[in-house]
């Protein structure tokens, strides 16, 4: 009797693993964000609002991902400087669910164009790409892949302001950016 129960358990576990792998392969997607509005220039510095456009056709899906990881998108990187929010930045918004939206990230962003989602095989790989490009382009280390919760305030998420240098991919509204989400593994590229 014990051998029969054990054999059934092994088969059940094997089937569950097969289903899990097949589901992941059937939906190889990751989350992306976009730029909202025009850049804001304050004291000769440029600030950009990046965020989720959930609910829009082709918009952000922070739970299952919205963009096939075989596609090429820009990688949004951030370096937290912990500088205070600049004077003149629009105030944060508290959503009906209690999340702080449109908050100050406390950082600067770097955009790396033409990154295939499946190149981002782990958080460490994505962070390393950001850090290496930051060293080359900006001459400084500390950049990592931007994350859904990089804003400030209680339950920060959905969007954040960051200081930006140069042309952020033309700031085209149609440009989408790979962004990590640390509490929804089904929406990350790895």
C-alpha positions, -999 to +999 in steps of 0.1 A: +000+000+000+028+024+009+045+019-025+013+026-043+007+058-024+043+069-029+042+061-067+010+081-070+025+111-052+056+111-074+035+110-105+013+139-092+043+160-084+058+153-118+026+163-135+024+195-114+059+204-124+052+198-161+021+220-160+041+248-143+069+247-169+044+246-197+024+276-184+056+297-181+067+288-216+033+296-230+034+332-216+070+345-219+061+381-210+074+408-188+062+441-175+069+474-194+062+511-186+060+542-206+067+580-203+038+602-193+035+638-206+064+660-215+096+664-195+096+690-168+126+713-166+134+728-132+166+747-125+182+735-157+175+698-149+151+676-167+126+653-149+105+626-165+075+607-152+077+570-160+048+547-152+022+520-158-006+525-183-026+495-170-060+493-185-050+508-218-048+486-250-013+470-250-007+486-216+012+475-185+003+442-169+022+441-135+009+406-127+016+385-158+037+408-180+025+427-211+054+424-236+068+392-251+104+387-239+115+380-275+107+416-283+133+444-281+125+473-258+145+499-239+158+489-204+150+515-178+179+518-152+180+540-121+207+552-097+193+562-064+209+594-052+186+601-023+184+637-033+153+655-020+125+660-045+131+692-065+110+722-058+083+725-084+078+688-090+041+680-090+028+664-058+024+627-054-011+612-057-025+586-033-046+561-052-080+548-040-061+516-031-036+535-009-006+534-033+016+565-037+017+573-074+038+600-093+062+602-065+099+613-065+122+584-071+152+600-055+173+591-085+185+596-120+176+573-149+195+559-178+179+542-208+195+514-227+178+509-261+172+477-280+174+451-252+157+418-259+137+408-228+151+373-228+186+388-223+175+397-188+179+363-173+180+374-137+179+405-115+217+404-112+222+402-150+198+432-156+215+452-128+249+444-142+239+457-177+227+489-162+258+494-140+282+487-169+265+511-192+263+537-164+300+535-160+306+539-197+280+566-205+280+585-173+313+576-157+296+564-125+285+531-110+254+523-090+228+520-118+204+490-116+172+480-134+144+503-123+117+487-102+079+492-099+082+504-063+111+529-068+091+559-059+088+574-024+060+574+001+037+548+016+032+519-008+050+536-036+043+521-070+028+525-105+049+556-115+077+578-104+096+610-114+133+608-120+160+631-133+169+623-169+199+633-191+198+637-228+172+623-251+153+594-234+146+576-267+130+608-280+105+606-251+081+590-276+049+580-259+050+547-279+084+537-264+081+510-238+107+503-211+115+470-193+109+476-156+113+450-128+086+443-102+099+426-071+067+411-058+052+397-090+076+370-104+053+362-133+058+397-147+096+397-147+116+386-178+135+359-158 
